[in-house]
Structures are given as structure tokens and as C-alpha cells.
């Protein structure tokens, strides 16, 4: 499971996710309002917070399907950066 910072950042970019609703690993991020502009902003926030850079091969629609996929991608990027 992800850390609190990740969930806080992600929730900021999901306008249709109620504040009291649990963020499940398998929810479709697009269903909760993540759009192309939100993806760009989310990337910037994640890069700033975790001190990583998403490479082009990670910038695919699949990366942003669910919180679990995004968290796993972030983990792989962090491993190669560190």
C-alpha cells in the first residue's frame, strides 16, 4: 500500500472522489475526474514530493489507470533514481 503523502497528493487531483470515501487500489482514476491537465499537475506534484523524474516510457495512459499502478510505477522510478 502507498504512504499518506501519495494519497494526499492523488486526492487533490480527483475532484469526484468524496473526502470520506476510501481510496481503493483498483479505482479508475479517470472515473473520479483525473483529466489530462490533472495528470500533468499530478506528475509535477509527485516529482517534487518524491524527488524523481518520470521518464517518457512511464508517461502512458496505463500508468494512470489506478492508484495501484501509479504507486507501483512511482516505486520503480524511485528505485532507479536512488
C-alpha positions in Angstrom: 0.0 0.0 0.0 1.1 3.6 -0.5 2.1 6.2 2.0 0.0 9.1 3.2 1.7 11.7 1.1 0.8 9.8 -2.1 -2.8 9.6 -1.2 -3.0 13.2 -0.2 -1.5 14.3 -3.5 -3.7 12.0 -5.5 -6.9 13.1 -3.8 -6.1 16.7 -4.7 -6.4 15.7 -8.4 -9.6 13.6 -8.1 -12.4 16.1 -7.8 -15.2 13.5 -8.0 -13.8 11.4 -5.1 -15.7 12.2 -1.9 -13.5 13.2 1.0 -15.0 10.4 3.2 -14.6 7.7 0.6 -11.7 5.2 0.9 -9.3 5.4 -2.0 -9.2 1.8 -3.2 -6.2 0.4 -5.2 -8.3 -0.6 -8.2 -10.5 2.5 -8.8 -10.3 4.0 -12.3 -8.7 7.4 -11.8 -10.4 8.9 -14.8 -13.8 8.0 -13.3 -13.0 10.3 -10.4 -12.1 13.3 -12.6 -8.5 12.9 -13.4 -8.1 14.5 -16.8 -5.1 15.4 -19.0 -4.4 18.7 -17.2 -4.7 16.9 -13.9 -2.2 14.3 -15.0 0.3 16.9 -15.8 -0.2 18.6 -12.4 -0.2 15.3 -10.6 3.1 14.4 -12.2 4.7 17.6 -11.1 3.5 17.2 -7.6 4.7 13.6 -7.4 8.1 14.5 -8.9 8.5 17.4 -6.4 7.4 15.4 -3.4 9.4 12.2 -4.1 12.4 13.8 -5.9 12.1 11.7 -9.0 11.5 12.3 -12.7 9.0 10.3 -14.8 10.7 9.2 -18.0 8.9 9.1 -21.3 8.3 5.3 -21.0 6.3 5.9 -17.8 4.1 8.5 -19.4 1.4 6.2 -20.8 -2.3 6.0 -20.2 -1.8 2.7 -18.4 0.3 4.4 -15.7 -2.7 6.5 -14.7 -5.4 3.7 -14.7 -5.5 3.1 -11.0 -3.8 4.3 -7.8 -2.0 0.9 -7.5 -0.5 1.1 -11.0 0.6 4.7 -10.4 2.1 3.8 -7.0 4.0 0.8 -8.5 5.3 3.0 -11.3 6.5 5.6 -8.8 8.2 2.9 -6.8 10.1 1.6 -9.9 11.2 5.2 -10.7 12.3 5.8 -7.1 14.4 2.6 -7.1 16.2 3.6 -10.3 16.8 7.1 -9.1 18.2 6.1 -5.8 
